[in-house]
């Protein structure tokens, strides 16, 4: 399967681990790019590049506050990811049910010994 040549969708954008790290930090609230870069051990231009990609796909919003630009999480952009992963809920529920049955059977077997 050919890989998409662009990061213009949310799946490609969050495929990059540092972008996921940025999103995780932004869950706590708005932050300037300098804070994000320092906390993640990257350069400010590098952090800005990742923020631009995240903003383009709708995962990050920004606003000017004095001399700073603050970046914040826009979780609405994660809806396609949530909807896609939700399609696997039945698989996980069935797997947990089988695991629960196995553990209960194992407990009963040990009690009978």
VOTI-892897 format. One record per residue: residue in three letters; z, y negated, x negated of N, C-alpha, C in turn. Coordinates in steps of 0.2 Angstrom, whole numbers, plus 5000, padded with zeros to 4 digits. Each point is the difference from the previous one (the first is absolute). Layout:
<rs>
ALAZYXZYXZYX...
</rs>
This chain:
<rs>
UNK500050064996500049945004500049944996UNK499649955001499949944996500649965002UNK500349974995500549955000499849935002UNK500349975005499849935002500049954994UNK499549964999499949964994500549935001UNK500350005005500449945001500750015002UNK500449954999500750015002500249965006UNK499449995004500149965006500350035006UNK500250064999500450035006500750024997UNK500550005005500750014999500150074996UNK499650055001500150064996499949994993UNK499449974998499949994993500549954997UNK500249955004500549954997500650044998UNK500350045004500650034999500050064995UNK499450024998499950064996500249984993UNK500149934998500249984994500850005000UNK500350034996500850015000500349934999UNK499749964996500449934999499949965007UNK499550015004500049965006500550035005UNK500150065000500550035004500749984998UNK500149994993500649974998500149935002UNK499549965000500049935003500250005007UNK499750045004500250015007500750025001UNK500250044996500750025000500549944999UNK499949974995500449944999499949955005UNK499549995003499949955005500350025007UNK500250065001500450025006500649965000UNK500349984995500749975000499949925002UNK499349984999499949935002499549974996UNK499949935001499549974996500249994993UNK499550004996500149984992499449974997UNK500249964995499449974996499750054995UNK499449994998499750054996500450014993UNK500349944998500350014994500650055000UNK500450005006500550055001499750075000UNK499550015004499750065000499750034994UNK499749964996499850024993500550014996UNK500649964999500550024996500350065002UNK500250015006500350075002499650064999UNK499449995001499550064999499850014992UNK500249954996499850004993499250004999UNK499749955004499349994999499949934999UNK499449984998499849934999499949965007UNK500149945000499949965006499350015002UNK499549994996499350015002499950075003UNK500350054997499950075003500350015007UNK500649975001500450005006499549965005UNK499849944998499649965005499350045002UNK499850044995499450045002500150055005UNK500650034999500250055005500249975007UNK500349945000500249975006499349985004UNK499549984996499449975003499750065004UNK500050064997499750065003500450025007UNK500749994999500450025006499949955005UNK499949944998499949945005499350015004UNK499550024996499450015003499950065005UNK500550055000500050055004500549995006UNK500449955000500449985005500750034999UNK500250024994500750024999500549954998UNK499749954997500449944997499849945003UNK500549965002499849935002500349954994UNK499849945000500349954995500049945004UNK500549964997500149935002500249964995UNK499949935000500249964995500749975002UNK500450004995500749975001500249964994UNK499949945000500049954995499550014995UNK500250024993499650014995499850075000UNK500350045003499950085000499650025006UNK499750064999499750045005500450065001UNK500250015006500450065002499650055003UNK500150064998499750065003500450045004UNK499850025006500450055004499650055003UNK500350055002499750065003499849995007UNK499450025001499750005007499950085002UNK500550035003500050075001499550025005UNK499849955004499450025005499450034997UNK499949984993499450034997500150074998UNK500650035001500150074998499950045006UNK499849975006499950045006499550064999UNK499449984997499550064999500350064996UNK500449984995500450064996500550035005UNK500349975003500550035005499750045005UNK499449985003499750045005499750064997UNK499749994994499750064996500550054999UNK500649984997500550054998500350035006UNK500149965005500350035007499650065002UNK499450014998499650055002500250074997UNK500449994995500350064997500750025003UNK500349965004500650015003500150075003UNK499550035003500150065003500150064995UNK499649994994500050054995500750004997UNK500349944999500750004997500550025004UNK499949985007500550035005500050085000UNK499450035000500050075000500250034994UNK499949974994500350024994500850005000UNK500249955002500849995000500350055005UNK499650015006500350055005500050074996UNK499450024997500050064996500650014995UNK500149944996500550004995500750015004UNK500149975005500650005004500150085002UNK499550035003500150075002500150044994UNK499749994994500150044994500849994998UNK500249945000500749994998500550035005UNK499950005006500450035005500050074999UNK499450034999500050084999500450024994UNK499949964995500350014993500850005001UNK500249955004500849995001500250065004UNK499750025005500250065004500050064996UNK499550014996499950064996500650014995UNK500249944997500650004995500750015004UNK500049975006500650025004500150075002UNK499550035001500050075002500150054994UNK499949974994500250054994500750004998
</rs>
